[in-house]
Amino acid sequence: QMQLVESGGGLVQAGGSLRLSCEASGTIFGSTIMGWYRQAPGKQRELVAEMSYRGSTNYADSVKGRFTVSRDNAESTVYLQMNSLQPEDTAVYYCNYRSQYRADDFWGQGTQVTVSS
């Protein structure tokens, strides 16, 4: 069973930066997407940013210009560089790794990001 191991969450002051990492224990062959979602208390899980195997990206409007997603296909690893963090970015951040055309879809256990004002 595929496992995704996230790291890099924590507590930061508003305006600060954090870098999240997520490493998959295996590889999904073919076209894939790796990315990050987040869920704040009392809210639904939402897309933050994702990147296809070929490098196409998709960002939530709320993080454009502040967050950058990247991936290392050889290592099945995805990163999220978060700059200019705001209290509204506080959430549990989840890594996602899925096939674009098959049912393979895996989630990490989540890592807490807390931004203090």
Wavefront OBJ file of the C-alpha trace (Angstrom):
o trace
v 0.000 0.000 0.000
v 1.350 3.403 -0.974
v 2.315 5.659 1.925
v 2.847 9.405 1.776
v 5.024 10.918 4.491
v 4.696 14.646 5.044
v 7.045 16.934 6.928
v 7.721 20.625 7.448
v 4.618 21.871 9.209
v 4.748 23.965 12.343
v 4.055 27.307 13.970
v 5.106 30.533 12.267
v 4.312 34.212 12.654
v 2.347 36.077 10.022
v 4.598 37.037 7.139
v 6.855 34.060 7.678
v 7.618 31.054 5.503
v 7.431 27.285 5.697
v 8.325 24.499 3.269
v 6.325 21.288 3.246
v 7.651 18.039 1.811
v 5.863 14.821 0.939
v 7.607 11.632 -0.122
v 5.751 8.660 -1.564
v 6.862 5.141 -0.703
v 6.356 4.010 -4.282
v 5.566 5.198 -7.780
v 2.339 5.409 -9.724
v 3.224 4.741 -13.351
v 1.860 6.927 -16.068
v 0.443 10.436 -15.873
v 0.104 11.569 -12.293
v -0.677 14.599 -10.191
v 0.965 15.429 -6.874
v -0.210 18.250 -4.710
v -1.474 19.714 -1.494
v -4.881 20.239 0.019
v -5.767 21.832 3.350
v -8.584 21.688 5.837
v -9.225 24.336 8.465
v -11.460 23.657 11.488
v -15.119 23.637 10.493
v -14.332 23.907 6.786
v -14.164 21.510 3.872
v -10.885 20.251 2.485
v -9.751 22.474 -0.372
v -7.105 22.383 -3.060
v -4.026 24.491 -2.349
v -1.727 23.632 -5.249
v -0.913 20.702 -7.501
v 1.454 19.788 -10.292
v 1.142 17.252 -13.075
v 3.927 14.882 -14.076
v 4.683 17.152 -17.026
v 4.891 20.263 -14.853
v 1.517 21.935 -15.271
v 0.381 23.655 -12.101
v -2.915 24.637 -10.543
v -3.233 26.987 -7.559
v -6.052 28.193 -5.353
v -6.642 31.898 -5.934
v -5.952 32.596 -2.261
v -2.337 31.379 -2.494
v -1.293 32.563 -5.946
v 1.888 34.613 -5.761
v 2.688 33.346 -2.252
v 2.929 29.562 -2.546
v 4.954 27.493 -5.008
v 4.490 23.793 -5.684
v 7.266 21.661 -7.125
v 7.987 17.963 -7.518
v 10.812 15.556 -8.076
v 9.433 12.825 -10.313
v 12.435 10.578 -9.827
v 11.925 10.611 -6.056
v 8.099 10.733 -6.078
v 8.315 13.791 -3.860
v 6.299 16.988 -3.858
v 7.089 20.247 -2.108
v 5.121 23.332 -1.139
v 7.032 26.545 -0.480
v 4.773 28.887 1.471
v 5.751 32.536 1.794
v 3.963 35.541 3.282
v 1.885 33.242 5.458
v -1.280 34.656 6.973
v -3.456 33.467 9.876
v -6.073 32.320 7.361
v -3.542 29.806 6.033
v -3.803 27.917 9.330
v -4.977 24.397 8.571
v -3.972 20.772 8.354
v -2.182 20.316 5.036
v -2.573 17.000 3.213
v -0.412 15.598 0.450
v -2.174 13.915 -2.474
v -0.701 11.629 -5.140
v -2.987 10.266 -7.827
v -3.210 8.928 -11.336
v -4.796 11.245 -13.893
v -6.571 8.389 -15.661
v -6.909 5.511 -13.179
v -8.367 5.043 -9.716
v -5.032 5.251 -7.881
v -5.479 8.062 -5.329
v -3.465 8.320 -2.107
v -3.383 10.752 0.810
v -0.892 11.613 3.505
v -1.774 11.759 7.183
v -1.654 15.560 7.279
v 0.666 18.103 8.839
v -0.444 21.068 10.927
v 0.433 24.590 9.842
v -0.388 27.336 12.322
v 0.158 31.015 11.541
v -0.033 33.414 14.467
v -0.974 37.068 14.065
l 1 2 3 4 5 6 7 8 9 10 11 12 13 14 15 16 17 18 19 20 21 22 23 24 25 26 27 28 29 30 31 32 33 34 35 36 37 38 39 40 41 42 43 44 45 46 47 48 49 50 51 52 53 54 55 56 57 58 59 60 61 62 63 64 65 66 67 68 69 70 71 72 73 74 75 76 77 78 79 80 81 82 83 84 85 86 87 88 89 90 91 92 93 94 95 96 97 98 99 100 101 102 103 104 105 106 107 108 109 110 111 112 113 114 115 116 117
